[in-house]
């Protein structure tokens, strides 16, 4: 039987991952409205990946005979002032997710739930990668500033981000 606090935190995290899907999809729609196809493709792929993260937790909960609690998904922001603002929102959200996962790991250690701690190691690595990617794109956008040709060059670069990476 899973510790109740760990179970609650995993359910919260699963629902945050579903919110991440919603946020990335919203950002993707924003980039589509700007005809920034590379950014749109990158964030759309990230949206799909976030549902996979949520389902990974969902499956783990079922495997451990835990109850699954699906919450209402809050409406994400749908308008940003610039591509920089949109990517900043993504980066901030990824940092928040990392903190939440770290909190769950801390609690699993407190209650000696080593199975869940090992399960969460995959998420720790994944979050490091997602934060790093969002940070790189964010820093490049900051360097570009209002240079439209730089934005278009970066747009073509981010189109290929994550394409060759296997998903779980």
N, CA and C atoms as a LAMMPS dump frame, in Angstrom:
ITEM: TIMESTEP
0
ITEM: NUMBER OF ATOMS
504
ITEM: BOX BOUNDS ff ff ff
-5.0000000000000000e+02 5.0000000000000000e+02
-5.0000000000000000e+02 5.0000000000000000e+02
-5.0000000000000000e+02 5.0000000000000000e+02
ITEM: ATOMS id mol type element x y z
1 1 1 N 0.854 -1.193 0
2 1 2 C 0 0 0
3 1 3 C 0.891 1.246 0
4 2 1 N 0.557 2.166 -0.842
5 2 2 C 1.343 3.402 -0.938
6 2 3 C 1.036 4.331 0.222
7 3 1 N 2.045 5.058 0.63
8 3 2 C 1.875 6.099 1.629
9 3 3 C 0.884 7.127 1.081
10 4 1 N -0.046 7.559 1.903
11 4 2 C -1.114 8.473 1.462
12 4 3 C -0.564 9.807 0.942
13 5 1 N 0.445 10.331 1.618
14 5 2 C 1.01 11.608 1.185
15 5 3 C 1.688 11.47 -0.177
16 6 1 N 2.423 10.386 -0.382
17 6 2 C 3.078 10.138 -1.673
18 6 3 C 2.018 9.955 -2.753
19 7 1 N 0.988 9.207 -2.436
20 7 2 C -0.102 8.986 -3.393
21 7 3 C -0.745 10.309 -3.806
22 8 1 N -1.02 11.15 -2.838
23 8 2 C -1.621 12.456 -3.142
24 8 3 C -0.691 13.304 -4.003
25 9 1 N 0.598 13.291 -3.661
26 9 2 C 1.565 14.095 -4.422
27 9 3 C 1.716 13.578 -5.852
28 10 1 N 1.696 12.265 -6.035
29 10 2 C 1.78 11.708 -7.388
30 10 3 C 0.548 12.066 -8.212
31 11 1 N -0.621 12.023 -7.572
32 11 2 C -1.834 12.434 -8.281
33 11 3 C -1.762 13.908 -8.677
34 12 1 N -1.28 14.733 -7.769
35 12 2 C -1.117 16.155 -8.094
36 12 3 C -0.141 16.331 -9.254
37 13 1 N 0.957 15.573 -9.217
38 13 2 C 1.945 15.695 -10.284
39 13 3 C 1.382 15.219 -11.616
40 14 1 N 0.643 14.133 -11.592
41 14 2 C 0.014 13.642 -12.827
42 14 3 C -0.867 14.73 -13.431
43 15 1 N -1.65 15.384 -12.588
44 15 2 C -2.531 16.437 -13.085
45 15 3 C -1.749 17.668 -13.545
46 16 1 N -0.611 17.945 -12.906
47 16 2 C 0.259 19.033 -13.377
48 16 3 C 0.831 18.712 -14.76
49 17 1 N 1.13 17.45 -14.979
50 17 2 C 1.643 17.044 -16.293
51 17 3 C 0.554 17.21 -17.356
52 18 1 N -0.685 16.916 -16.992
53 18 2 C -1.779 17.169 -17.939
54 18 3 C -1.92 18.675 -18.19
55 19 1 N -1.76 19.48 -17.143
56 19 2 C -1.774 20.936 -17.34
57 19 3 C -0.623 21.352 -18.253
58 20 1 N 0.532 20.726 -18.11
59 20 2 C 1.68 21.041 -18.967
60 20 3 C 1.324 20.807 -20.429
61 21 1 N 0.603 19.716 -20.681
62 21 2 C 0.132 19.451 -22.039
63 21 3 C -0.7 20.63 -22.532
64 22 1 N -1.596 21.071 -21.695
65 22 2 C -2.49 22.169 -22.04
66 22 3 C -1.704 23.465 -22.286
67 23 1 N -0.73 23.738 -21.434
68 23 2 C 0.089 24.937 -21.586
69 23 3 C 0.891 24.89 -22.888
70 24 1 N 1.575 23.785 -23.136
71 24 2 C 2.357 23.667 -24.369
72 24 3 C 1.463 23.759 -25.606
73 25 1 N 0.282 23.184 -25.523
74 25 2 C -0.643 23.27 -26.656
75 25 3 C -1.07 24.716 -26.892
76 26 1 N -1.298 25.458 -25.831
77 26 2 C -1.647 26.867 -25.937
78 26 3 C -0.506 27.666 -26.543
79 27 1 N 0.714 27.387 -26.09
80 27 2 C 1.886 28.078 -26.641
81 27 3 C 2.049 27.714 -28.117
82 28 1 N 1.822 26.468 -28.461
83 28 2 C 1.905 26.031 -29.851
84 28 3 C 0.898 26.787 -30.724
85 29 1 N -0.295 26.954 -30.21
86 29 2 C -1.327 27.699 -30.933
87 29 3 C -0.902 29.157 -31.123
88 30 1 N -0.299 29.728 -30.102
89 30 2 C 0.214 31.104 -30.198
90 30 3 C 1.26 31.2 -31.307
91 31 1 N 2.209 30.261 -31.329
92 31 2 C 3.245 30.303 -32.358
93 31 3 C 2.654 30.079 -33.747
94 32 1 N 1.618 29.256 -33.837
95 32 2 C 0.937 29.075 -35.12
96 32 3 C 0.363 30.392 -35.61
97 33 1 N -0.189 31.182 -34.689
98 33 2 C -0.795 32.468 -35.085
99 33 3 C 0.244 33.457 -35.604
100 34 1 N 1.512 33.222 -35.252
101 34 2 C 2.606 34.081 -35.723
102 34 3 C 3.322 33.494 -36.938
103 35 1 N 2.844 32.361 -37.409
104 35 2 C 3.488 31.634 -38.51
105 35 3 C 4.927 31.245 -38.194
106 36 1 N 5.184 30.958 -36.932
107 36 2 C 6.495 30.46 -36.509
108 36 3 C 6.373 28.937 -36.387
109 37 1 N 6.494 28.291 -37.539
110 37 2 C 6.227 26.857 -37.621
111 37 3 C 7.199 26.012 -36.804
112 38 1 N 8.439 26.424 -36.723
113 38 2 C 9.411 25.665 -35.946
114 38 3 C 9.06 25.671 -34.47
115 39 1 N 8.751 26.85 -33.948
116 39 2 C 8.341 26.953 -32.545
117 39 3 C 7.042 26.185 -32.314
118 40 1 N 6.146 26.269 -33.276
119 40 2 C 4.883 25.544 -33.157
120 40 3 C 5.138 24.035 -33.074
121 41 1 N 5.995 23.521 -33.959
122 41 2 C 6.284 22.085 -33.957
123 41 3 C 6.961 21.658 -32.657
124 42 1 N 7.923 22.452 -32.19
125 42 2 C 8.627 22.126 -30.949
126 42 3 C 7.648 22.049 -29.781
127 43 1 N 6.817 23.06 -29.628
128 43 2 C 5.906 23.076 -28.479
129 43 3 C 4.788 22.038 -28.629
130 44 1 N 4.402 21.733 -29.849
131 44 2 C 3.398 20.682 -30.041
132 44 3 C 3.983 19.319 -29.647
133 45 1 N 5.229 19.067 -30.028
134 45 2 C 5.888 17.82 -29.61
135 45 3 C 6.001 17.761 -28.093
136 46 1 N 6.316 18.893 -27.485
137 46 2 C 6.41 18.933 -26.026
138 46 3 C 5.054 18.646 -25.391
139 47 1 N 3.995 19.147 -25.995
140 47 2 C 2.65 18.884 -25.463
141 47 3 C 2.372 17.383 -25.446
142 48 1 N 2.686 16.728 -26.539
143 48 2 C 2.471 15.277 -26.618
144 48 3 C 3.309 14.559 -25.575
145 49 1 N 4.547 15.011 -25.416
146 49 2 C 5.434 14.399 -24.431
147 49 3 C 4.883 14.552 -23.011
148 50 1 N 4.275 15.687 -22.726
149 50 2 C 3.716 15.906 -21.391
150 50 3 C 2.579 14.94 -21.084
151 51 1 N 1.774 14.601 -22.091
152 51 2 C 0.715 13.607 -21.844
153 51 3 C 1.341 12.249 -21.549
154 52 1 N 2.466 11.963 -22.194
155 52 2 C 3.158 10.7 -21.918
156 52 3 C 3.679 10.676 -20.484
157 53 1 N 4.147 11.823 -20.003
158 53 2 C 4.609 11.896 -18.616
159 53 3 C 3.443 11.63 -17.661
160 54 1 N 2.319 12.256 -17.938
161 54 2 C 1.142 12.062 -17.082
162 54 3 C 0.706 10.601 -17.091
163 55 1 N 0.724 9.999 -18.258
164 55 2 C 0.3 8.606 -18.359
165 55 3 C 1.289 7.661 -17.693
166 56 1 N 2.539 8.028 -17.657
167 56 2 C 3.554 7.234 -16.959
168 56 3 C 3.216 7.191 -15.456
169 57 1 N 2.844 8.327 -14.913
170 57 2 C 2.447 8.374 -13.5
171 57 3 C 1.136 7.619 -13.301
172 58 1 N 0.199 7.811 -14.207
173 58 2 C -1.09 7.113 -14.152
174 58 3 C -0.87 5.597 -14.076
175 59 1 N -0.051 5.081 -14.965
176 59 2 C 0.225 3.64 -14.996
177 59 3 C 0.919 3.176 -13.724
178 60 1 N 1.838 3.985 -13.233
179 60 2 C 2.539 3.632 -12.001
180 60 3 C 1.558 3.545 -10.831
181 61 1 N 0.671 4.505 -10.746
182 61 2 C -0.324 4.478 -9.67
183 61 3 C -1.171 3.211 -9.742
184 62 1 N -1.601 2.852 -10.939
185 62 2 C -2.4 1.632 -11.084
186 62 3 C -1.581 0.393 -10.745
187 63 1 N -0.316 0.372 -11.171
188 63 2 C 0.553 -0.768 -10.863
189 63 3 C 0.746 -0.954 -9.36
190 64 1 N 0.713 0.141 -8.633
191 64 2 C 0.902 0.093 -7.177
192 64 3 C -0.43 0 -6.429
193 65 1 N -1.504 -0.233 -7.179
194 65 2 C -2.849 -0.327 -6.602
195 65 3 C -3.26 0.955 -5.885
196 66 1 N -2.776 2.076 -6.398
197 66 2 C -3.154 3.374 -5.849
198 66 3 C -4.37 3.919 -6.567
199 67 1 N -5.077 4.783 -5.912
200 67 2 C -6.234 5.401 -6.56
201 67 3 C -5.744 6.535 -7.463
202 68 1 N -6.389 6.677 -8.588
203 68 2 C -6.084 7.75 -9.526
204 68 3 C -7.149 8.821 -9.37
205 69 1 N -6.705 10.066 -9.184
206 69 2 C -7.627 11.185 -9.03
207 69 3 C -7.355 12.161 -10.171
208 70 1 N -8.307 12.268 -11.069
209 70 2 C -8.187 13.204 -12.19
210 70 3 C -8.872 14.509 -11.805
211 71 1 N -8.119 15.591 -11.895
212 71 2 C -8.628 16.908 -11.517
213 71 3 C -8.975 17.722 -12.751
214 72 1 N -9.705 18.783 -12.529
215 72 2 C -9.989 19.719 -13.609
216 72 3 C -8.682 20.39 -14.017
217 73 1 N -8.488 20.545 -15.318
218 73 2 C -7.276 21.187 -15.822
219 73 3 C -7.545 22.686 -15.922
220 74 1 N -6.749 23.497 -15.207
221 74 2 C -6.949 24.95 -15.296
222 74 3 C -6.665 25.462 -16.713
223 75 1 N -7.324 26.518 -17.054
224 75 2 C -7.115 27.13 -18.371
225 75 3 C -5.757 27.833 -18.383
226 76 1 N -4.937 27.523 -19.385
227 76 2 C -3.638 28.191 -19.452
228 76 3 C -3.773 29.572 -20.088
229 77 1 N -2.752 30.375 -19.92
230 77 2 C -2.678 31.643 -20.633
231 77 3 C -2.732 31.346 -22.123
232 78 1 N -3.378 32.205 -22.885
233 78 2 C -3.487 31.979 -24.316
234 78 3 C -2.904 33.125 -25.137
235 79 1 N -2.435 34.154 -24.456
236 79 2 C -1.87 35.309 -25.161
237 79 3 C -0.567 35.714 -24.491
238 80 1 N 0.4 36.012 -25.305
239 80 2 C 1.687 36.501 -24.809
240 80 3 C 2.054 37.727 -25.614
241 81 1 N 2.924 38.556 -25.046
242 81 2 C 3.345 39.776 -25.733
243 81 3 C 4.38 39.501 -26.81
244 82 1 N 5.073 38.385 -26.682
245 82 2 C 6.152 38.073 -27.627
246 82 3 C 6.518 36.597 -27.517
247 83 1 N 7.25 36.095 -28.507
248 83 2 C 7.766 34.729 -28.384
249 83 3 C 8.62 34.555 -27.122
250 84 1 N 9.371 35.584 -26.777
251 84 2 C 10.181 35.534 -25.562
252 84 3 C 9.304 35.29 -24.333
253 85 1 N 8.193 36 -24.232
254 85 2 C 7.28 35.821 -23.098
255 85 3 C 6.705 34.404 -23.056
256 86 1 N 6.375 33.86 -24.217
257 86 2 C 5.806 32.513 -24.283
258 86 3 C 6.828 31.475 -23.826
259 87 1 N 8.063 31.598 -24.306
260 87 2 C 9.096 30.638 -23.91
261 87 3 C 9.481 30.838 -22.448
262 88 1 N 9.446 32.061 -21.971
263 88 2 C 9.702 32.317 -20.548
264 88 3 C 8.664 31.596 -19.693
265 89 1 N 7.405 31.624 -20.126
266 89 2 C 6.344 30.925 -19.394
267 89 3 C 6.607 29.423 -19.363
268 90 1 N 7.036 28.879 -20.485
269 90 2 C 7.36 27.452 -20.563
270 90 3 C 8.524 27.125 -19.618
271 91 1 N 9.561 27.933 -19.67
272 91 2 C 10.727 27.704 -18.823
273 91 3 C 10.356 27.776 -17.334
274 92 1 N 9.601 28.798 -16.969
275 92 2 C 9.171 28.935 -15.566
276 92 3 C 8.364 27.721 -15.122
277 93 1 N 7.502 27.248 -16.007
278 93 2 C 6.672 26.095 -15.673
279 93 3 C 7.535 24.846 -15.49
280 94 1 N 8.508 24.655 -16.37
281 94 2 C 9.394 23.488 -16.241
282 94 3 C 10.172 23.543 -14.927
283 95 1 N 10.624 24.723 -14.54
284 95 2 C 11.327 24.878 -13.255
285 95 3 C 10.409 24.524 -12.088
286 96 1 N 9.161 24.945 -12.181
287 96 2 C 8.183 24.615 -11.137
288 96 3 C 7.973 23.103 -11.049
289 97 1 N 7.855 22.447 -12.202
290 97 2 C 7.679 20.993 -12.214
291 97 3 C 8.867 20.29 -11.563
292 98 1 N 10.058 20.774 -11.865
293 98 2 C 11.256 20.186 -11.267
294 98 3 C 11.196 20.278 -9.747
295 99 1 N 10.812 21.435 -9.248
296 99 2 C 10.693 21.61 -7.804
297 99 3 C 9.681 20.659 -7.195
298 100 1 N 8.564 20.468 -7.885
299 100 2 C 7.519 19.572 -7.37
300 100 3 C 7.999 18.125 -7.339
301 101 1 N 8.692 17.718 -8.386
302 101 2 C 9.211 16.35 -8.425
303 101 3 C 10.237 16.155 -7.312
304 102 1 N 11.094 17.138 -7.121
305 102 2 C 12.065 17.057 -6.028
306 102 3 C 11.368 16.937 -4.673
307 103 1 N 10.257 17.644 -4.509
308 103 2 C 9.484 17.546 -3.262
309 103 3 C 8.954 16.126 -3.055
310 104 1 N 8.473 15.519 -4.135
311 104 2 C 7.956 14.147 -4.014
312 104 3 C 9.088 13.194 -3.639
313 105 1 N 10.242 13.357 -4.264
314 105 2 C 11.387 12.503 -3.941
315 105 3 C 11.763 12.65 -2.464
316 106 1 N 11.772 13.872 -1.982
317 106 2 C 12.091 14.107 -0.572
318 106 3 C 11.13 13.344 0.335
319 107 1 N 9.842 13.392 0.019
320 107 2 C 8.851 12.69 0.843
321 107 3 C 9.008 11.175 0.714
322 108 1 N 9.306 10.682 -0.491
323 108 2 C 9.49 9.226 -0.63
324 108 3 C 10.642 8.753 0.246
325 109 1 N 11.674 9.571 0.375
326 109 2 C 12.804 9.213 1.246
327 109 3 C 12.384 9.233 2.717
328 110 1 N 11.575 10.213 3.077
329 110 2 C 11.117 10.316 4.468
330 110 3 C 10.291 9.114 4.891
331 111 1 N 9.507 8.564 3.952
332 111 2 C 8.626 7.44 4.289
333 111 3 C 9.176 6.099 3.8
334 112 1 N 10.407 6.1 3.322
335 112 2 C 11.095 4.883 2.838
336 112 3 C 10.345 4.186 1.708
337 113 1 N 9.81 4.972 0.776
338 113 2 C 9.148 4.423 -0.413
339 113 3 C 10.174 4.426 -1.549
340 114 1 N 11.05 3.43 -1.507
341 114 2 C 12.166 3.386 -2.45
342 114 3 C 11.71 3.071 -3.873
343 115 1 N 10.655 2.329 -3.998
344 115 2 C 10.12 2.016 -5.325
345 115 3 C 9.709 3.291 -6.06
346 116 1 N 9.002 4.149 -5.359
347 116 2 C 8.58 5.408 -5.982
348 116 3 C 9.768 6.323 -6.215
349 117 1 N 10.719 6.315 -5.308
350 117 2 C 11.914 7.139 -5.517
351 117 3 C 12.634 6.718 -6.796
352 118 1 N 12.812 5.42 -6.987
353 118 2 C 13.471 4.929 -8.203
354 118 3 C 12.647 5.295 -9.432
355 119 1 N 11.339 5.144 -9.35
356 119 2 C 10.453 5.529 -10.452
357 119 3 C 10.66 6.998 -10.825
358 120 1 N 10.813 7.842 -9.844
359 120 2 C 10.94 9.285 -10.089
360 120 3 C 12.301 9.694 -10.648
361 121 1 N 13.29 8.822 -10.589
362 121 2 C 14.598 9.162 -11.161
363 121 3 C 14.487 9.493 -12.651
364 122 1 N 13.635 8.775 -13.353
365 122 2 C 13.423 9.072 -14.775
366 122 3 C 12.921 10.508 -14.947
367 123 1 N 11.997 10.932 -14.095
368 123 2 C 11.437 12.276 -14.18
369 123 3 C 12.486 13.338 -13.843
370 124 1 N 13.361 13.035 -12.905
371 124 2 C 14.42 13.986 -12.551
372 124 3 C 15.299 14.245 -13.765
373 125 1 N 15.71 13.187 -14.448
374 125 2 C 16.539 13.325 -15.654
375 125 3 C 15.784 14.05 -16.75
376 126 1 N 14.542 13.694 -16.94
377 126 2 C 13.708 14.323 -17.977
378 126 3 C 13.543 15.816 -17.716
379 127 1 N 13.313 16.181 -16.467
380 127 2 C 13.146 17.597 -16.133
381 127 3 C 14.429 18.38 -16.38
382 128 1 N 15.559 17.783 -16.063
383 128 2 C 16.823 18.46 -16.325
384 128 3 C 16.952 18.765 -17.821
385 129 1 N 16.596 17.797 -18.661
386 129 2 C 16.669 17.981 -20.113
387 129 3 C 15.679 19.039 -20.59
388 130 1 N 14.461 18.999 -20.072
389 130 2 C 13.443 19.952 -20.52
390 130 3 C 13.766 21.371 -20.064
391 131 1 N 14.248 21.513 -18.847
392 131 2 C 14.663 22.843 -18.381
393 131 3 C 15.803 23.375 -19.225
394 132 1 N 16.782 22.517 -19.512
395 132 2 C 17.946 22.941 -20.292
396 132 3 C 17.527 23.386 -21.691
397 133 1 N 16.642 22.641 -22.31
398 133 2 C 16.2 23.01 -23.663
399 133 3 C 15.451 24.335 -23.65
400 134 1 N 14.518 24.477 -22.743
401 134 2 C 13.76 25.726 -22.664
402 134 3 C 14.688 26.893 -22.345
403 135 1 N 15.666 26.66 -21.498
404 135 2 C 16.627 27.707 -21.142
405 135 3 C 17.454 28.132 -22.353
406 136 1 N 17.904 27.154 -23.142
407 136 2 C 18.699 27.488 -24.343
408 136 3 C 17.89 28.328 -25.329
409 137 1 N 16.654 27.923 -25.567
410 137 2 C 15.801 28.678 -26.484
411 137 3 C 15.541 30.066 -25.925
412 138 1 N 15.287 30.147 -24.634
413 138 2 C 15.033 31.426 -23.983
414 138 3 C 16.24 32.353 -24.111
415 139 1 N 17.421 31.841 -23.846
416 139 2 C 18.631 32.67 -23.932
417 139 3 C 18.866 33.162 -25.349
418 140 1 N 18.61 32.316 -26.325
419 140 2 C 18.774 32.733 -27.723
420 140 3 C 17.761 33.81 -28.082
421 141 1 N 16.542 33.671 -27.605
422 141 2 C 15.538 34.705 -27.862
423 141 3 C 15.948 36.029 -27.237
424 142 1 N 16.535 35.968 -26.064
425 142 2 C 17.014 37.198 -25.426
426 142 3 C 18.133 37.833 -26.243
427 143 1 N 19.03 37.023 -26.781
428 143 2 C 20.12 37.554 -27.603
429 143 3 C 19.592 38.178 -28.894
430 144 1 N 18.579 37.554 -29.451
431 144 2 C 18.01 38.029 -30.712
432 144 3 C 17.312 39.376 -30.532
433 145 1 N 16.644 39.522 -29.404
434 145 2 C 15.906 40.76 -29.168
435 145 3 C 14.795 40.919 -30.196
436 146 1 N 14.763 42.05 -30.856
437 146 2 C 13.708 42.32 -31.839
438 146 3 C 14.158 42.065 -33.279
439 147 1 N 15.265 41.376 -33.461
440 147 2 C 15.793 41.074 -34.796
441 147 3 C 14.947 39.977 -35.45
442 148 1 N 14.131 40.351 -36.43
443 148 2 C 13.216 39.407 -37.07
444 148 3 C 13.961 38.311 -37.82
445 149 1 N 15.074 38.642 -38.457
446 149 2 C 15.81 37.601 -39.187
447 149 3 C 16.397 36.584 -38.21
448 150 1 N 16.845 37.036 -37.057
449 150 2 C 17.336 36.117 -36.033
450 150 3 C 16.229 35.212 -35.521
451 151 1 N 15.034 35.775 -35.344
452 151 2 C 13.891 34.99 -34.898
453 151 3 C 13.555 33.907 -35.916
454 152 1 N 13.575 34.266 -37.18
455 152 2 C 13.262 33.285 -38.228
456 152 3 C 14.327 32.194 -38.308
457 153 1 N 15.588 32.553 -38.093
458 153 2 C 16.649 31.543 -38.077
459 153 3 C 16.461 30.59 -36.891
460 154 1 N 16.162 31.143 -35.741
461 154 2 C 15.933 30.305 -34.564
462 154 3 C 14.701 29.432 -34.761
463 155 1 N 13.69 29.975 -35.411
464 155 2 C 12.48 29.206 -35.695
465 155 3 C 12.816 27.954 -36.496
466 156 1 N 13.685 28.09 -37.473
467 156 2 C 14.049 26.92 -38.273
468 156 3 C 14.884 25.938 -37.454
469 157 1 N 15.659 26.43 -36.508
470 157 2 C 16.465 25.542 -35.661
471 157 3 C 15.607 24.742 -34.684
472 158 1 N 14.658 25.395 -34.051
473 158 2 C 13.856 24.686 -33.044
474 158 3 C 12.882 23.702 -33.675
475 159 1 N 12.674 23.797 -34.972
476 159 2 C 11.781 22.838 -35.655
477 159 3 C 12.263 21.414 -35.467
478 160 1 N 13.558 21.226 -35.347
479 160 2 C 14.106 19.867 -35.239
480 160 3 C 14.353 19.433 -33.802
481 161 1 N 14.104 20.281 -32.836
482 161 2 C 14.354 19.934 -31.439
483 161 3 C 13.442 18.781 -31.031
484 162 1 N 14.055 17.743 -30.537
485 162 2 C 13.291 16.611 -30.017
486 162 3 C 12.81 15.632 -31.049
487 163 1 N 13.063 15.847 -32.333
488 163 2 C 12.551 14.933 -33.348
489 163 3 C 13.213 13.565 -33.294
490 164 1 N 14.498 13.529 -33.062
491 164 2 C 15.21 12.258 -33.096
492 164 3 C 15.224 11.557 -31.743
493 165 1 N 14.733 12.235 -30.708
494 165 2 C 14.768 11.655 -29.369
495 165 3 C 13.657 10.626 -29.207
496 166 1 N 13.994 9.466 -28.642
497 166 2 C 12.938 8.484 -28.373
498 166 3 C 12.054 8.947 -27.225
499 167 1 N 10.805 8.595 -27.273
500 167 2 C 9.886 8.934 -26.188
501 167 3 C 9.494 7.649 -25.484
502 168 1 N 9.154 7.773 -24.232
503 168 2 C 8.725 6.609 -23.447
504 168 3 C 7.273 6.724 -23.093
